[in-house]
Amino acid sequence: MISRVVVIETRLNSNSELVTYLKNSINIYSLMYRKIWYEMVKSDFNIKYKNLTEFKQHCRDIYDVCGRAINSIVSEISGKKQAYIELKKTELNTVEQKIKELHCQIKKCINYIENNKPTVTNNYATSHQLYLYRKSKRRLFKLQKKLNKCNFCKQNLEYIIDNQIYKICFGSKKQFNKQFHLELNHYSTHEKWYNDFIKHRDKNMYFLGAKNETKGNQLVQLTYNPDSDTFDLQLRKINKPFKGETNKYINYSGLTFRYRKAELIQLLTNQTLNVNTQPLTYRFIRRMNKWYLQVIFESRFEETEYVTSKFNGVIGLDYNDGFIQLSETDKSGNLIHLHKYDLKFHGCGNKAKTELEQTLHTITKYAVKVGKDIVIEDLDFKKTKAKQFKAESKKGKDYNRMLHRFDYSRYKQKLKDITFNQKVFLAFVSPRNTSKIGKQKYSNLKKLTVHQAASYVIARRYQGFKDNLKLA
C-alpha cells in the first residue's frame, strides 16, 4: 500500500454564519492554545502530570470547551514540540559540519604560516611571498573568529536540546519586532501594529480527526450532497453548551473542492459504511481577511495501480542549475530519446517554484504517456552547504551563489508529490560518478554532452546495467 498525507483547500464565504463564528472564537481558541503550550513546555511538566491523559483532564476542568478541542490542541502542540527539537538537532549537525571544516582550514593555514615563517623572518621572502604570508595570517584570524562563534552556537544548541527549551514567538519574531520601527514598517500608531500582529498570530483553528468517530471527526463533519454536487459542513461549537441550549451546531452548505473530490467522496462513503475508515482532520485558516477550510487525510493506492513500469524502459533525469536533462531508454537500456527542459528562473522565489512545478508536470505526463518509471539521483547537499564560507574571490562567490540557489530538496519533494498524484513510480539511485562515467563512456561514443550522458547513466543504473569508471 502506497500512502501520503494530502491537504485539499477551499475558500469560505465571508458573509456566512460560520466565518462570523470563527472571527468571534479565534481569539479565545488562540489564548487557550498559548496557555496550554506554556504548561506543556515547563520543565516540571512530566513531574506534575503522569501522562497526557491526566493533563487533558486538567485542561477540561479549567477551560470551558469540549474535550475533543482540548485533544486537538494538545496533539498539535506535541507535534510542534517534537518538530522544534528535530529542527535544533538539524541545526546542531550543520554547525558541527562547519566546525569540522573550520578545523581543516585552520590546520592548512597554520602549516602554511609555519613553513614560510623562517623565510619571512630572515628577510628572504619576495614581495609576493610576503603578501601571501600576511594574507594567510589575516585569514587565520578570521577562521579562528568564526570557529569561536560556531563553538558558542554549538554549546547553545546542545543546551537547548538537553534541557528541552522551546523559544517560539507566536505571530513570528519578524512581525513582533516591527513595533520597534513603526515608521519604517508603515505604521502610524502602535495600535495599528498591534491589530496586525493579532491577526497574524490568531489565524487558525485545528480539529484533529479519529477514525472511530462519526465521519472521521467529532467536531467537524462533511456530508456530500449529490443533488448540488457540493459538500455540506457541520461544525460543533467548541464551547460547552449551556444548560438547555439546543443551538450548538453551525451549518455551512455549498463547499466545493477542485482537487481530489472523488477521493473525498469515497472516504465519506466508507465512513458511512464503516469500511476502511480513516480520520479526517480539519483546519480553518485566515489569510489577510479571507477564511479557508483545509481537509487533511491520507491518500492511498495499491502498488499494482502504478501506470508505469521499468520493464518498458526508464526516464532518467539529471537536475542542474538552469535546466533538467531527460534521457529515455528502452527495455534493453538503449538510448532512444533526449530532451532538455530549460529553467529560466533561479532560487526559491515563486516564479522559480511555479516554473519547476510546470516542468515536472510536463515530464510526468510524458512518463504516463510512454508508461515508463522516472529515476533521479538520491542527492543531499546539506553537508556541502554547511561547509561553505563567505568567499572573497569572484569564482568562489559564483560557486556559492550557484550552490545555494540549487534547490535540489524542493525539486525532489515536488517530483515525489507529482508522481504520487499521477501514480508514476519514482526511483532513486546512487549519484556516485554518474557524470564521470557518462563523460568517459558515452560522450564521445554517442556524441552526448556531459549532462545528457549523466542522465543516460542514471537511467541504466536503475535498470540494473553496470557502468564502471575506468581508472587511468
C-alpha positions as CSV (number, residue, x, y, z in Angstrom):
1,M,0.0,0.0,0.0
2,I,1.4,3.4,-1.0
3,S,0.2,6.3,1.1
4,R,0.8,10.0,1.5
5,V,-0.8,12.7,3.7
6,V,-2.6,15.3,1.4
7,V,-4.2,18.6,2.0
8,I,-7.1,20.0,0.0
9,E,-8.4,23.5,0.4
10,T,-11.4,25.7,-0.4
11,R,-12.4,29.3,0.4
12,L,-15.3,30.1,2.7
13,N,-18.0,32.8,2.1
14,S,-17.0,35.9,4.1
15,N,-20.7,36.7,4.9
16,S,-21.6,33.2,6.3
17,E,-22.5,32.4,9.9
18,L,-19.5,30.0,10.0
19,V,-17.0,32.8,9.3
20,T,-18.7,35.1,11.8
21,Y,-18.3,32.3,14.5
22,L,-14.6,31.8,13.5
23,K,-13.9,35.5,13.9
24,N,-15.5,35.6,17.3
25,S,-13.9,32.4,18.6
26,I,-10.4,32.6,17.2
27,N,-9.0,34.9,20.0
28,I,-10.4,32.6,22.7
29,Y,-9.0,29.5,20.9
30,S,-5.6,31.1,20.4
31,L,-5.4,32.3,24.1
32,M,-6.2,28.7,25.2
33,Y,-3.6,27.3,22.8
34,R,-0.8,29.6,24.1
35,K,-1.7,28.8,27.8
36,I,-1.6,25.0,27.1
37,W,1.7,25.5,25.2
38,Y,3.1,27.3,28.2
39,E,2.1,24.5,30.5
40,M,3.4,21.8,28.3
41,V,6.9,23.3,27.8
42,K,7.6,23.8,31.5
43,S,10.5,21.7,32.9
44,D,8.3,20.2,35.6
45,F,5.5,19.1,33.2
46,N,6.4,15.3,33.4
47,I,6.6,15.6,37.2
48,K,3.4,17.4,37.6
49,Y,1.4,15.1,35.3
50,K,1.8,11.3,35.0
51,N,0.7,11.3,31.3
52,L,-1.1,13.4,28.6
53,T,-4.5,11.9,29.6
54,E,-4.2,13.4,33.1
55,F,-3.1,16.8,31.6
56,K,-6.1,16.8,29.2
57,Q,-8.5,16.1,32.0
58,H,-6.9,19.0,33.9
59,C,-7.4,21.3,30.9
60,R,-11.1,20.2,30.6
61,D,-11.6,21.2,34.2
62,I,-10.1,24.7,33.6
63,Y,-11.3,25.7,30.2
64,D,-15.0,25.8,29.2
65,V,-14.6,23.8,26.0
66,C,-15.4,20.3,24.8
67,G,-12.8,17.5,25.3
68,R,-12.1,17.0,21.6
69,A,-11.0,20.6,21.2
70,I,-8.5,20.1,24.0
71,N,-7.3,16.8,22.4
72,S,-6.7,18.7,19.1
73,I,-4.7,21.4,20.7
74,V,-2.6,19.0,22.9
75,S,-1.9,16.8,19.8
76,E,-0.8,19.8,17.7
77,I,1.4,21.2,20.4
78,S,3.1,17.8,21.0
79,G,3.9,17.6,17.3
80,K,5.2,21.2,17.3
81,K,7.5,20.5,20.3
82,Q,8.9,17.4,18.6
83,A,9.4,19.4,15.3
84,Y,11.2,22.1,17.2
85,I,13.7,19.7,18.8
86,E,14.3,18.0,15.4
87,L,15.0,21.4,13.9
88,K,17.5,22.2,16.6
89,K,19.2,18.8,16.0
90,T,19.5,19.6,12.3
91,E,21.0,23.0,13.1
92,L,23.4,21.3,15.5
93,N,24.5,18.9,12.8
94,T,25.1,21.8,10.4
95,V,27.2,23.7,13.0
96,E,29.3,20.5,13.7
97,Q,30.0,20.2,10.0
98,K,31.1,23.8,9.9
99,I,33.4,23.3,12.9
100,K,34.9,20.2,11.3
101,E,35.6,22.1,8.1
102,L,37.0,25.1,10.0
103,H,39.5,22.9,11.8
104,C,40.7,21.6,8.5
105,Q,41.1,25.1,7.1
106,I,42.9,26.4,10.2
107,K,45.3,23.5,10.1
108,K,46.2,24.2,6.5
109,C,46.6,27.9,7.3
110,I,48.9,27.2,10.3
111,N,51.0,24.8,8.3
112,Y,51.5,27.4,5.5
113,I,52.5,30.1,8.0
114,E,54.9,27.8,9.9
115,N,56.6,26.6,6.6
116,N,57.1,30.2,5.4
117,K,57.9,31.8,8.7
118,P,61.7,31.3,8.5
119,T,61.8,32.8,5.0
120,V,59.9,35.9,6.1
121,T,61.7,36.3,9.5
122,N,65.1,36.3,7.8
123,N,64.0,38.8,5.1
124,Y,64.5,36.3,2.2
125,A,60.8,36.5,1.1
126,T,59.8,38.1,-2.2
127,S,57.1,40.8,-2.2
128,H,54.6,38.2,-3.5
129,Q,55.6,35.7,-0.8
130,L,55.3,38.4,1.9
131,Y,51.8,39.3,0.5
132,L,50.6,35.7,0.7
133,Y,52.1,35.2,4.2
134,R,50.3,38.3,5.5
135,K,47.1,37.3,3.8
136,S,47.3,33.8,5.4
137,K,47.7,35.4,8.9
138,R,44.7,37.6,8.3
139,R,42.7,34.5,7.1
140,L,43.8,32.6,10.1
141,F,42.4,35.3,12.4
142,K,39.1,35.3,10.6
143,L,38.8,31.5,10.7
144,Q,39.5,31.4,14.4
145,K,36.9,34.1,15.0
146,K,34.4,32.0,13.0
147,L,35.4,28.9,15.0
148,N,34.7,30.6,18.3
149,K,31.3,31.8,17.1
150,C,30.4,28.3,15.9
151,N,31.6,26.7,19.2
152,F,29.4,29.2,21.1
153,C,26.4,28.4,18.8
154,K,27.0,24.6,19.3
155,Q,27.0,25.0,23.1
156,N,23.8,27.0,23.0
157,L,22.1,24.4,20.7
158,E,23.3,21.5,23.0
159,Y,21.9,23.3,26.0
160,I,18.5,23.8,24.3
161,I,18.3,20.2,23.2
162,D,19.4,18.7,26.6
163,N,17.1,20.9,28.7
164,Q,14.2,20.9,26.3
165,I,14.0,24.7,26.0
166,Y,11.4,26.0,23.5
167,K,11.8,29.5,22.1
168,I,8.9,30.3,19.9
169,C,7.2,33.6,19.2
170,F,3.6,33.1,18.2
171,G,2.9,35.5,15.4
172,S,6.5,35.4,14.2
173,K,9.5,37.2,15.6
174,K,9.7,39.3,12.4
175,Q,6.1,40.7,12.9
176,F,6.8,41.2,16.6
177,N,9.9,43.3,16.1
178,K,8.1,45.7,13.7
179,Q,6.7,47.5,16.8
180,F,10.2,48.9,17.4
181,H,10.4,50.5,13.9
182,L,6.9,51.7,13.3
183,E,7.6,54.3,10.6
184,L,10.0,52.0,8.7
185,N,7.2,49.4,8.6
186,H,4.5,51.9,7.6
187,Y,2.6,52.0,10.9
188,S,1.4,55.4,12.1
189,T,0.5,54.2,15.6
190,H,1.4,51.3,17.9
191,E,-2.3,50.3,17.9
192,K,-2.3,49.6,14.2
193,W,0.8,47.4,14.5
194,Y,-0.9,45.5,17.4
195,N,-4.1,44.8,15.4
196,D,-2.0,43.4,12.5
197,F,0.1,41.3,15.0
198,I,-3.1,39.9,16.5
199,K,-4.4,39.0,13.0
200,H,-1.0,37.4,12.2
201,R,-0.9,35.4,15.4
202,D,-4.6,34.3,15.8
203,K,-5.3,32.9,12.4
204,N,-6.0,29.1,12.6
205,M,-8.2,26.6,14.4
206,Y,-7.2,22.9,14.2
207,F,-9.6,19.9,14.7
208,L,-8.0,16.5,15.0
209,G,-9.8,13.6,13.4
210,A,-10.2,10.0,14.6
211,K,-11.2,7.0,12.5
212,N,-13.5,5.6,15.1
213,E,-15.7,8.8,15.2
214,T,-18.6,9.6,13.0
215,K,-17.4,10.8,9.6
216,G,-13.8,10.8,10.9
217,N,-14.2,13.8,13.2
218,Q,-16.3,14.6,16.2
219,L,-16.4,18.4,15.9
220,V,-16.4,19.0,12.1
221,Q,-18.3,16.7,9.7
222,L,-18.7,16.8,6.0
223,T,-21.6,15.4,4.0
224,Y,-21.7,15.0,0.2
225,N,-24.9,16.4,-1.4
226,P,-25.3,14.6,-4.8
227,D,-28.2,16.9,-5.9
228,S,-26.0,20.0,-5.9
229,D,-22.7,18.1,-6.3
230,T,-21.3,20.0,-3.3
231,F,-20.4,19.3,0.4
232,D,-22.3,20.4,3.5
233,L,-20.4,21.1,6.7
234,Q,-21.5,21.0,10.3
235,L,-19.3,22.5,13.0
236,R,-19.9,21.8,16.6
237,K,-19.1,24.9,18.8
238,I,-16.0,24.3,20.9
239,N,-17.7,25.9,24.0
240,K,-19.6,23.5,26.2
241,P,-23.3,24.1,25.7
242,F,-25.2,25.9,28.4
243,K,-28.0,24.1,30.3
244,G,-31.0,23.9,28.0
245,E,-29.1,25.2,24.9
246,T,-30.1,23.5,21.7
247,N,-28.2,25.5,19.0
248,K,-24.8,24.0,19.5
249,Y,-24.0,23.5,15.7
250,I,-23.2,25.8,12.8
251,N,-24.1,24.6,9.3
252,Y,-22.5,25.7,6.0
253,S,-23.5,24.4,2.6
254,G,-22.1,24.7,-0.9
255,L,-18.5,23.7,-0.3
256,T,-16.6,22.7,-3.4
257,F,-13.1,21.3,-3.9
258,R,-11.1,21.5,-7.1
259,Y,-8.8,18.6,-6.4
260,R,-9.3,15.0,-5.1
261,K,-13.1,15.5,-4.9
262,A,-13.8,11.9,-5.9
263,E,-11.4,10.6,-3.3
264,L,-13.0,12.7,-0.6
265,I,-16.5,11.4,-1.6
266,Q,-15.2,7.8,-1.4
267,L,-13.7,8.5,2.1
268,L,-17.1,9.9,3.4
269,T,-18.9,6.9,1.9
270,N,-16.5,4.5,3.6
271,Q,-17.2,6.3,6.9
272,T,-20.9,5.8,6.4
273,L,-20.5,2.1,5.6
274,N,-17.8,1.7,8.3
275,V,-15.4,0.1,5.8
276,N,-11.7,1.2,5.5
277,T,-12.4,4.2,7.7
278,Q,-9.7,6.8,8.4
279,P,-9.6,10.1,10.3
280,L,-10.4,13.4,8.6
281,T,-8.6,16.4,10.1
282,Y,-9.8,20.0,9.5
283,R,-8.1,23.3,9.8
284,F,-9.7,26.7,9.5
285,I,-7.1,29.3,8.5
286,R,-7.2,33.0,7.8
287,R,-5.1,34.7,5.2
288,M,-5.5,38.5,5.2
289,N,-9.3,38.9,5.5
290,K,-10.3,35.6,3.9
291,W,-11.1,32.3,5.6
292,Y,-10.2,28.9,4.2
293,L,-11.0,25.3,5.1
294,Q,-8.3,22.6,4.8
295,V,-9.2,18.9,4.8
296,I,-6.2,16.7,5.8
297,F,-6.3,12.9,5.1
298,E,-4.2,10.1,3.9
299,S,-4.3,9.2,0.2
300,R,-3.7,5.5,-0.6
301,F,-3.4,3.2,-3.5
302,E,-2.0,-0.3,-4.2
303,E,1.3,-0.9,-5.8
304,T,-0.4,-2.7,-8.7
305,E,-2.1,0.6,-9.6
306,Y,1.1,2.2,-10.9
307,V,0.7,3.2,-14.5
308,T,4.4,2.8,-15.3
309,S,7.0,0.0,-15.3
310,K,10.7,-0.2,-15.7
311,F,10.2,-3.2,-18.0
312,N,9.0,-0.7,-20.7
313,G,12.2,1.3,-20.2
314,V,13.1,4.2,-18.0
315,I,13.2,8.0,-18.0
316,G,16.4,9.3,-16.3
317,L,16.6,12.9,-15.1
318,D,19.7,15.0,-14.4
319,Y,18.8,18.2,-12.5
320,N,21.2,21.1,-12.9
321,D,21.3,24.9,-12.2
322,G,19.2,26.2,-15.1
323,F,17.8,23.1,-16.8
324,I,16.7,19.4,-16.4
325,Q,18.1,16.9,-18.8
326,L,15.9,13.9,-19.7
327,S,17.2,10.7,-21.2
328,E,14.8,7.9,-22.2
329,T,15.8,4.3,-22.6
330,D,14.1,1.1,-23.9
331,K,13.8,-2.1,-22.0
332,S,17.3,-3.1,-23.2
333,G,18.9,0.0,-21.9
334,N,19.4,1.7,-25.3
335,L,19.1,5.4,-25.6
336,I,16.0,6.4,-27.7
337,H,15.1,10.0,-26.7
338,L,16.7,13.1,-25.3
339,H,15.2,16.4,-24.2
340,K,16.4,19.4,-22.3
341,Y,13.9,21.4,-20.2
342,D,15.3,25.0,-19.6
343,L,14.6,26.7,-16.2
344,K,14.8,30.5,-16.7
345,F,14.3,31.4,-13.0
346,H,16.6,30.5,-10.1
347,G,16.4,30.4,-6.4
348,C,13.5,29.9,-4.1
349,G,11.1,32.6,-5.4
350,N,7.5,32.0,-6.5
351,K,8.4,32.3,-10.2
352,A,11.1,29.6,-9.9
353,K,8.7,27.4,-7.9
354,T,5.9,27.7,-10.5
355,E,8.3,27.1,-13.4
356,L,9.8,24.0,-11.7
357,E,6.3,22.6,-11.0
358,Q,5.1,23.1,-14.5
359,T,8.2,21.4,-15.9
360,L,7.9,18.4,-13.6
361,H,4.2,18.1,-14.6
362,T,5.2,18.0,-18.2
363,I,7.8,15.3,-17.6
364,T,5.4,13.2,-15.5
365,K,2.7,13.4,-18.2
366,Y,5.2,12.2,-20.7
367,A,6.1,9.3,-18.4
368,V,2.4,8.4,-18.2
369,K,2.2,8.5,-22.0
370,V,5.1,6.1,-22.6
371,G,4.4,4.0,-19.4
372,K,8.0,4.3,-18.0
373,D,9.3,4.9,-14.5
374,I,11.2,8.1,-13.6
375,V,14.6,7.8,-11.9
376,I,16.7,10.5,-10.3
377,E,19.8,10.8,-8.2
378,D,19.5,10.5,-4.4
379,L,21.4,13.7,-3.6
380,D,21.7,15.6,-0.4
381,F,23.5,19.0,-0.3
382,K,23.1,19.7,3.4
383,K,26.7,18.8,4.3
384,T,28.1,20.5,1.2
385,K,26.3,23.8,2.0
386,A,27.2,23.6,5.7
387,K,30.9,23.6,4.8
388,Q,30.7,26.7,2.7
389,F,32.1,30.0,3.9
390,K,31.9,33.6,2.7
391,A,34.0,33.7,-0.5
392,E,36.4,36.5,-1.4
393,S,37.2,35.7,-5.0
394,K,34.7,36.1,-7.8
395,K,35.0,32.4,-8.6
396,G,34.2,31.5,-5.0
397,K,31.2,33.9,-4.9
398,D,29.8,32.5,-8.1
399,Y,30.2,28.9,-6.8
400,N,28.4,29.8,-3.5
401,R,25.6,31.6,-5.4
402,M,25.1,28.6,-7.7
403,L,25.2,26.1,-4.8
404,H,22.7,27.9,-2.6
405,R,20.1,28.6,-5.3
406,F,20.4,25.0,-6.5
407,D,17.4,23.8,-4.5
408,Y,17.6,20.0,-5.0
409,S,15.5,19.2,-2.0
410,R,12.5,21.2,-3.3
411,Y,13.0,19.5,-6.7
412,K,13.0,16.1,-5.1
413,Q,9.9,16.8,-3.0
414,K,7.9,18.3,-5.8
415,L,8.7,15.4,-8.0
416,K,7.6,13.0,-5.3
417,D,4.2,14.7,-4.9
418,I,3.5,15.0,-8.6
419,T,4.5,11.4,-9.4
420,F,2.4,10.2,-6.5
421,N,-0.7,12.0,-7.8
422,Q,-0.2,10.6,-11.3
423,K,0.7,7.1,-10.0
424,V,4.1,7.2,-11.7
425,F,6.8,5.2,-9.9
426,L,9.8,7.4,-8.8
427,A,13.1,5.6,-8.2
428,F,16.3,6.8,-6.7
429,V,19.8,5.7,-7.5
430,S,23.3,6.4,-6.1
431,P,24.8,9.6,-7.7
432,R,28.3,8.2,-7.5
433,N,30.4,9.1,-10.6
434,T,27.4,9.5,-12.9
435,S,28.9,12.5,-14.7
436,K,32.4,11.0,-14.8
437,I,31.2,7.7,-16.2
438,G,28.9,9.4,-18.7
439,K,31.7,11.6,-20.0
440,Q,34.2,8.8,-20.1
441,K,32.0,6.1,-21.7
442,Y,29.2,7.8,-23.7
443,S,30.1,11.4,-24.5
444,N,32.4,10.6,-27.4
445,L,30.7,7.3,-28.4
446,K,27.2,8.7,-28.7
447,K,28.1,12.4,-29.2
448,L,26.4,13.5,-26.0
449,T,27.0,16.4,-23.6
450,V,28.2,15.6,-20.1
451,H,24.6,16.1,-18.7
452,Q,23.0,14.0,-21.4
453,A,25.4,11.2,-20.7
454,A,24.9,11.5,-16.9
455,S,21.1,11.2,-17.3
456,Y,21.6,8.2,-19.5
457,V,23.9,6.6,-16.9
458,I,21.2,7.3,-14.2
459,A,18.6,5.5,-16.2
460,R,20.8,2.5,-17.0
461,R,21.8,2.2,-13.3
462,Y,18.2,1.8,-12.2
463,Q,17.6,-0.8,-14.9
464,G,20.5,-2.9,-13.5
465,F,23.2,-2.3,-16.1
466,K,26.6,-1.7,-14.7
467,D,28.7,1.2,-16.0
468,N,32.1,1.3,-14.2
469,L,34.5,4.1,-14.1
470,K,37.9,3.2,-15.7
471,L,40.8,4.5,-13.6
472,A,43.7,5.9,-15.6
